[in-house]
């Protein structure tokens, strides 16, 4: 009688352990699939437009440093448009149109 009880308890314990492991594996598989799905992204292209030269010690050099930091922190490629005269509407429009034609986000 006692041997029967031990077998019964052991078989129930093994069955519950198997069910628990299967549930755990199912949950882990779901998390892994979500992680894989979230790492697939579209590579974004970004434009930075500045009115200064990139080689000087003003806004142009800050735009270049910003470009480097953006590319370092985010999965994007950055294109810099420098020396765009902010008083010249035609030049600004041409720069924006060119960036849009290249598929860049402004």
HELIX and SHEET records of a PDB file:
HELIX    1   1 UNK A    2  UNK A   39  1                                  38    
HELIX    2   2 UNK A   59  UNK A   73  1                                  15    
HELIX    3   3 UNK A   89  UNK A  101  1                                  13    
SHEET    1   A 2 UNK A  44  UNK A  49  0                                        
SHEET    2   A 2 UNK A  76  UNK A  81  1                                        
END                                                                             
